[in-house]
């Protein structure tokens, strides 16, 4: 709870207490010391809610809002008091997770690999593999399926597609839409596509997503295809590896925060390399190392199988066992292969 000495007047303290007592969703303007000018600066920097303020440091808030550090410190304390950032028991946490939605990949085999319902919101699902392994095909399938009703395996919402490699194809979306019996033009209208030309542009687009959600866009899925292409191209050699990993680390944490706060399902595709030190077994290693590995909730390795099939292998999950399955990529979508 915010103490009287942490706000500037009795009226401001009453406003904080009223917001907490009534369980009304508080806004930036309810924070003592945050006026219209500061709100405009915060929103321009991608901070739209109390959680964004509560998780900043006083110097960081001061820099983006133009407030003095003392006022920024009081504002952060007030935001934290209004949000009740303490602990909760396991039952409360389970109740909080009931708003999670699931999106089918279009393949029952892959859905079963992920627990039976497909990818989940408030998490990051990574698909990594060599070129031609099916990463983009799964991403395009998810962009279509997220628009389906919940009872059909969708999330009844829109998808955002950040294309870093120039692989988004409207004609492929039309084929997937026909495969699920949807109107291709309507499906395309509900996929918001942005072509990112460098890592700075890719990072900036996350702020735009927050802005679109704030303006009422029913976004349920964020796809980044691919995650590391620009970081890999712009930071080459061992001399720049630390800088690349630090920037990638911050980007992954921004994705985690966005997924959690906005209840989004986040899907990233990732490039791979061959590990020359691997003497036996598959030398394929995803780009990004432990930074991407720790930030991703689910990691699936894709590779080509027999007779043009694709093999999906679950590498990491907080609640599911490792597993492997097979599917096909066909004109109208993904097709399951019978597992013997």
Buried (B, 14 or more C-beta within 10 A) or exposed (E): EBEEEBBEEEEBBEBBBEBBEEEEEBEBEBBBBBEEEBBEBBBEBBBBBBBBBBBBEBEBBBBBBBBEEEBBBBBBBBBBBBBEEEEEEEEEEEEEEEEEBBBBBBBBBBBBBBBEBBBBBBBBBBBBBBEEBBBBBBBBBBBBBBBBEEEEBBBBBBBBBBBBBEBBEEEBBBBBBBBBEBEBEEBBEBBBBBEBEEBEBBBEBBBBBBBBBEEEBEBBBBBBBBBBBBBBEBBEEEEEEEEBBEBBBEBBEBBBBBBBBBBBBBBBBBBBEEEEEEEEEEEBBBBBEEBBBEBBBBBBBBBBBEEEBBBBBBBBBEEBEEBBBBBBBEEEBBBBBEEE
